[in-house]
Amino acid sequence: MARVVFLRAVNVGGANRCQPATIAKQLARFGVVNIGAVGTFVVREDVSESALRAAIAKKLPFKCEIMICPARDIMKLTAKDPFARQPSGANITRFVSVLHRRPRALPPLPLSLPSNKDWLLKVIAMQDRFLLGLYRRQMKAIGYLGKIEKLLGAPATTRNWNTIEKVAQVLRTQTELKQKTAK
């Protein structure tokens, strides 16, 4: 089963520096594809979660949270556009926070911080262990992501929706190739 790996707090603000492209090459036996510079990988080969987690941890010169989810969860997440009725524009970023585990309780959604009127961060939905939202491109907005993590009581790592769509495209291409070779 294909999997998707998200590393938390990698290559952010000069801390926890690594080269995801190099890690992907070192783990080629698992069919690892690097997506971007912050530690997002598609793993195309069938490998157990524990073996994959151990292999990745060995390649990192620091400790970090490693979130691993089945590829089908990403495909389900991207099957519909969850942002279809949300504001958009150059100053708004659509994001997905991947939680280490699904929280036991959720705050009422949508949740806007600091307020409904003057929001900098808006959480619009929760699907399994994925938190979907928007934030305005302002420095204060990033601080609210940490508050959401504390509110949910679970570690999370955040990716731009464009990154999640790239992951889904790699997974779709892999599925198409498997179907062609099976014929």
DAKAHU-V173629 format. One record per backbone hydrogen bond with DSSP energy under -0.5 kcal/mol. NH is the residue of the N-H (numbers start at 1). CO is the residue of the C=O. E is the energy in kcal/mol with one decimal. If there is no record, write none. Layout:
# DAKAHU-V173629
NH_CO_E / NH_CO_E
This chain:
# DAKAHU-V173629
3_43_-2.2 / 4_69_-2.8 / 5_41_-2.7 / 6_67_-3.0 / 7_39_-3.1 / 8_65_-2.2 / 11_15_-0.7 / 11_16_-1.9 / 12_15_-0.9 / 13_11_-0.5 / 15_12_-1.7 / 20_18_-0.6 / 22_19_-0.7 / 23_19_-2.1 / 24_20_-2.5 / 25_21_-1.8 / 26_22_-2.4 / 27_23_-1.5 / 28_25_-1.4 / 30_27_-2.1 / 31_28_-2.3 / 32_27_-0.9 / 33_42_-3.0 / 35_40_-3.1 / 36_34_-0.5 / 41_5_-2.5 / 42_33_-2.5 / 43_3_-3.2 / 44_31_-1.8 / 44_42_-0.6 / 45_30_-2.3 / 47_1_-0.6 / 47_45_-0.9 / 52_48_-2.3 / 53_49_-2.8 / 54_50_-2.2 / 55_51_-2.3 / 56_52_-2.4 / 57_53_-2.5 / 58_54_-1.9 / 59_55_-0.8 / 59_56_-1.0 / 60_56_-0.7 / 60_57_-0.8 / 67_6_-3.0 / 67_65_-0.6 / 68_66_-0.5 / 69_4_-2.6 / 71_2_-2.3 / 73_70_-1.3 / 74_70_-0.9 / 74_71_-0.5 / 75_71_-2.2 / 76_72_-2.3 / 77_73_-2.0 / 78_74_-2.1 / 79_75_-0.6 / 79_76_-0.7 / 82_80_-1.0 / 84_81_-1.5 / 86_83_-1.9 / 92_89_-1.6 / 93_135_-3.1 / 95_133_-3.0 / 96_159_-2.8 / 97_131_-2.9 / 98_96_-0.6 / 98_157_-3.3 / 99_97_-0.7 / 99_129_-2.9 / 100_155_-2.9 / 110_123_-0.7 / 111_123_-2.2 / 113_121_-3.1 / 119_116_-0.6 / 120_113_-3.5 / 121_113_-2.3 / 122_134_-3.1 / 123_111_-3.1 / 124_122_-0.6 / 124_132_-2.3 / 125_132_-1.5 / 127_130_-3.0 / 130_127_-2.8 / 131_97_-2.8 / 131_129_-0.5 / 132_125_-2.8 / 132_130_-0.5 / 133_95_-2.2 / 134_122_-2.6 / 135_93_-2.1 / 136_120_-2.8 / 137_91_-2.6 / 138_136_-2.6 / 141_138_-1.3 / 142_138_-0.7 / 142_139_-0.7 / 143_139_-0.6 / 144_140_-0.8 / 144_141_-0.9 / 145_141_-0.7 / 145_142_-1.0 / 146_142_-0.9 / 147_143_-1.1 / 148_144_-2.0 / 149_145_-1.9 / 150_146_-2.0 / 151_147_-2.4 / 152_148_-2.2 / 153_149_-1.3 / 154_149_-1.3 / 157_98_-1.8 / 159_96_-2.9 / 161_94_-2.8 / 163_160_-0.9 / 164_160_-1.5 / 165_161_-2.3 / 166_162_-1.8 / 167_163_-2.3 / 168_164_-2.3 / 169_165_-2.1 / 170_166_-2.2 / 171_167_-2.2 / 172_168_-2.5 / 173_169_-2.5 / 174_170_-2.1 / 175_171_-2.2 / 176_172_-2.5 / 177_173_-2.3 / 178_174_-2.3 / 179_175_-2.2 / 180_176_-2.2 / 181_177_-2.3 / 182_178_-1.5 / 183_179_-0.7 / 183_180_-0.7
